[in-house]
Amino acid sequence: MQRVVEPEIIDRLPPDHPDVKRSRLDLKVINFLMGNERWIARHLRQYPAALAKGVVEIGAGEGTLLRRLAKRDPGIPLTACDLAPRPEGLPEQIVWDRRDVFESLAEVKGGVLAANLFLHHFEDDELERFRPHLERFEVICFNEPYRVDRTIWDAQFILPFVGPATKHDMIVSIRAGFVEGELPERLGLDPAKWRVREETTWRGGLRVLASRA
């Protein structure tokens, strides 16, 4: 399946639009079923030194991942980068950086860079813009849609239970996702500098974990 990046409905609507609010609820359920935040949080425990320097999440959404880390690891610096307003009830420990992702990455600091269902929004040439920013982190942990026919087939079972925006955006996201080898190549993760691990899940996730070699 060729990679195709198309606009998603929620990216064109204001944050307080009912379809956006429903989509956020849908995404929480989808993330729970896929185990995305649990997978990231579990694997980051392998890198206590990097964690101590802080975690930066790009495309943080509702801040679900960082809320989990704030509860588990109180005291570590946590920064969320997203164009949406700061969610209500977010722990004070979490800094909310509401700017374009590349503006944020030019200034934020941390040992870990994380992203969950975010990088598929970018065309291949835009993904290459992340390369110089990745060099300032010790650990990189990304979870994205796995772009295979099986994932689209499996999504059909969820579509009747989600809102109208999610019905559209879920399929668009899968078609903009990745297969093995694509993300490390686009992001310039040189094997001489990084230990890169990739895995896929039957739930439709492609996961990349990279640490300094």
C-alpha positions as a printed Julia matrix, in Angstrom:
213×3 Matrix{Float64}:
   0.0    0.0    0.0
   1.5    3.33  -1.06
   1.8    5.95   1.65
  -0.69   8.82   1.19
  -0.94  11.8    3.56
  -4.31  13.55   3.5
  -5.89  16.18   5.78
  -7.8   14.85   8.77
 -11.13  16.36   9.76
 -10.15  17.22  13.33
  -7.14  19.19  12.09
  -9.49  21.59  10.29
 -11.88  22.19  13.19
 -11.53  24.36  16.33
 -10.55  22.49  19.53
 -14.0   23.03  21.1
 -15.97  21.63  18.14
 -18.25  18.71  19.14
 -16.68  16.42  16.52
 -13.22  17.17  17.93
 -14.35  16.46  21.48
 -15.89  13.16  20.38
 -12.76  12.28  18.42
 -10.64  12.79  21.54
 -12.8   10.33  23.43
 -12.57   7.87  20.55
  -8.8    8.24  20.47
  -8.52   7.49  24.18
 -10.4    4.24  23.65
  -8.34   3.34  20.57
  -5.08   4.06  22.39
  -6.23   1.93  25.31
  -7.17  -0.98  23.06
  -3.85  -0.73  21.19
  -1.9   -0.36  24.43
   0.08   2.56  23.01
   0.79   4.64  26.12
   1.38   1.49  28.18
   3.97   0.29  25.66
   5.83   3.61  25.64
   5.8    3.99  29.42
   6.94   0.4   29.96
   9.88   0.63  27.57
  11.07   3.99  28.84
  11.74   2.41  32.23
  14.79   0.8   30.61
  16.45   4.22  30.41
  16.44   5.83  33.88
  19.3    8.22  33.07
  17.51   9.58  30.0
  14.21   9.76  31.91
  15.86  11.81  34.63
  16.74  14.45  32.02
  13.1   14.71  31.05
  10.55  13.54  28.5
   9.34  15.66  25.6
   6.19  14.48  23.82
   5.31  15.98  20.45
   1.67  15.91  19.41
   0.71  15.35  23.05
  -3.06  15.66  22.51
  -4.81  15.24  25.86
  -1.5   14.6   27.62
  -2.48  11.01  28.49
   1.04   9.62  28.22
   2.63  12.39  30.28
  -0.1   12.13  32.91
   0.85   8.47  33.28
   4.55   9.32  33.58
   3.87  12.15  36.05
   2.03   9.73  38.31
   4.65   7.0   38.0
   7.78   9.16  38.04
   7.04  12.34  40.0
   9.79  14.89  39.73
  11.07  14.2   36.22
  10.76  17.12  33.76
   7.84  16.62  31.37
   7.09  18.81  28.35
   4.08  18.49  26.05
   4.19  20.07  22.58
   0.84  20.56  20.86
  -1.11  23.29  19.05
  -4.22  22.56  21.13
  -4.91  24.44  24.37
  -3.61  23.0   27.63
  -6.06  20.3   28.79
  -7.93  20.87  32.02
  -6.61  19.1   35.09
  -3.14  18.52  33.64
  -0.58  18.11  36.46
   1.47  21.25  37.05
   4.59  19.14  36.59
   3.83  19.06  32.84
   4.94  22.09  30.82
   2.58  22.82  27.91
   4.34  24.25  24.82
   1.68  25.48  22.39
   3.7   26.17  19.25
   4.54  24.64  15.91
   6.4   21.4   16.6
   9.61  22.54  14.91
   9.64  25.8   16.87
   9.23  23.83  20.07
  11.92  21.28  19.24
  14.41  24.04  18.54
  14.26  25.05  22.21
  12.95  22.24  24.44
  15.33  19.94  26.29
  15.12  16.39  27.58
  16.6   12.93  27.47
  13.61  11.26  25.78
  11.55  12.26  22.76
   8.19  10.51  22.4
   5.32  10.64  19.93
   2.12   8.62  19.75
   0.1    8.61  16.51
   1.57  11.94  15.42
   4.29  11.55  12.8
   1.94  10.12  10.18
   0.59  13.65   9.68
   3.84  14.62   7.93
   4.91  14.1    4.33
   8.25  12.35   3.79
  10.16  15.59   3.16
   8.68  17.11   6.33
   9.79  14.08   8.35
  13.35  14.81   7.32
  13.08  18.16   9.11
  13.07  16.26  12.42
  16.58  14.9   11.85
  18.67  17.71  13.44
  16.33  17.86  16.45
  16.61  14.14  17.18
  20.34  14.52  17.7
  19.73  16.31  21.01
  17.98  13.32  22.61
  19.29  10.05  24.0
  16.17   7.93  23.52
  13.43   8.13  20.9
  10.13   6.28  21.24
   7.47   6.49  18.52
   4.2    4.66  17.92
   2.42   5.03  14.57
  -0.22   3.28  12.45
   0.99   0.14  10.7
   0.19   0.69   7.01
  -0.98  -2.71   5.81
  -4.3   -4.0    4.47
  -4.91  -5.98   7.65
  -4.98  -2.8    9.75
  -7.65  -1.26   7.51
  -9.63  -4.49   7.65
  -9.47  -4.59  11.44
 -10.53  -0.93  11.65
 -13.89  -1.83  10.06
 -14.92  -3.52  13.31
 -14.39  -0.28  15.29
 -15.94   2.22  12.87
 -19.58   1.62  13.91
 -18.72   2.65  17.48
 -16.86   5.94  16.82
 -17.9    9.47  15.86
 -18.15  10.83  12.31
 -14.74  12.53  12.32
 -13.01   9.41  13.62
 -14.68   7.26  10.95
 -12.89   9.36   8.32
  -9.66  10.12  10.16
  -8.92   6.55  11.23
  -8.66   5.28   7.66
  -6.74   8.38   6.58
  -4.28   7.8    9.44
  -3.65   4.18   8.48
  -2.98   5.11   4.85
  -0.51   7.74   6.06
   1.18   5.3    8.43
   4.38   3.36   7.99
   5.8   -0.08   7.33
   9.01  -1.5    8.77
  12.13   0.47   7.95
  10.43   3.63   6.74
  10.52   5.77   9.88
  14.18   5.11  10.78
  15.15   5.92   7.2
  13.06   9.1    6.94
  14.29  10.3   10.32
  17.92   9.56   9.53
  18.52   7.18  12.43
  22.02   6.08  11.48
  22.72   2.54  12.81
  26.25   3.68  13.65
  24.76   6.18  16.13
  21.51   4.54  17.19
  20.34   1.13  18.36
  16.99   0.88  16.6
  14.26  -1.63  17.4
  11.04  -1.93  15.44
   8.02  -4.06  16.14
   4.48  -4.37  14.87
   1.36  -5.45  16.7
  -1.73  -7.34  15.61
  -3.67  -4.29  16.81
  -2.24  -2.16  14.0
   0.7   -0.39  15.59
   4.23   0.15  14.3
   6.64   0.92  17.13
  10.13   2.35  16.97
  12.48   2.5   19.95
  15.94   3.99  19.44
  18.73   4.66  21.92
  22.24   6.0   21.52
  24.72   3.35  20.37
